[in-house]
Amino acid sequence: MKQIAFFQTDLRVGGVQKSLVNILNDIDFSRCCVDVYLFDDQCFFDLPAHENLHIKYLTPPPGFFRVLYFGLTQVLLGDVTGGRRYDVAVDFNSYQNECAAGVINANAKKRVMWIHNDVEVKRKNEPKYRILWHFFKGKLRHYDEFVAVSPGIIDGFRRVSGIQDKPITAIPNHIDTGEIFRKAKLDVDFSVDPAKLNLCSVGRICHQKGYDLLMGYLAQVKQSRTDFHFYLIGDGPGRAALEGQIRELGLEGFVTLLGNQTNPFCYMDKMDGFVLTSRYEGQGMVIWEAKALGLPLYISKNLEPYNPGVTGCGDMVQALLAAQKPAEKVYDDLSDYNAEITRRADAVLGL
């Protein structure tokens, strides 16, 4: 019976958090015992219940831990596991020092970091991340192995980290299609205009997700066609600025911000297409969730390397101008996709 530990800051709203929940739903608990260490007791998602799964809540560290050099964080945090022995300890967060210290201080035979983003591009785009990277990059040498959520982020990670001699396995995010199909059919007090092309996206409203870029595209589309409506499911620090941009571009009657929804799938299931124009991603799990629901995908060309098998739009405006309501939407259980993910994850976790 393998002993596995996952360290993550929290299970609040977010793609990283959902990715971990999907892994926990996919793991064969007859072959392992799993401890999940969290530094926050708020949970947005439904967790699987099993006697071999244990959620352990830890005291969150002070905020200044983020701007301490990792070696100091490692000493201050100590071993939070109580001396338990693990075959594999996983830093599923990859950002926060406390998760790394938890993994590295643990008594584990193998230490793995999950990488969720294009670190090279993120450092170029986000000054805050460059500062955090400066303080935590010392932790990287302590890991035995890395997992990247897409092959498109591996080379960039090697370049900025300098790590060339340790294995990095590409393991895309597992998609829980059973949950998606079940929740898509639940009742919701929401409807769309069937006479319009109804498009949606799901994600955090922030610089990375590029919703400001999308508003510019929609304003151009509006000059030639007005039979569309775009719905954004999500929230974030950029909401006020996005609302201002919507007003400035005259898109108030064409764009609706729905905020965070505990069940986005019942909204997505009513749509005619899914749009994503992120500046960069690790993968873009929502693309695959939309694909499972049979939605036509309109994603920007730069997202192709993060999503092998998905074709991006070279000209988003022209793609949306040509978009039509699908004759039918066919659900895709992504069985081959998920089976390969399970095989790779089991190999990394020793199952």
Protein Blocks (a to p, Z undefined) as FASTA:
>chain_A
ZZdddddfblcecfklmmmmmmmmmpcfklbccddddfbfbdfbdcdddfkbccdddddd
dfklmmccfklmmmmnopaknopacfbdcdfkomamklmmmmmmpccfbdcdddfbdfkl
mmmmmmklmmmmmmmmmmmmmpmbdcdfbfklmmmmmmmnopakbccddddddddfklmm
mmmmpccdddddfkbccddddddddfklommmmmmmmmmmmmmoccbccddedddjklmm
mmmmmmmnopmmmcccebjafblmlmmmmpgbdcdfbfbdfkopmlmmmmmnopacdddf
klmmmmghiacdfblmlmmmmpccdfbdcddehlmmmmmmmmmmmmmnoZZ
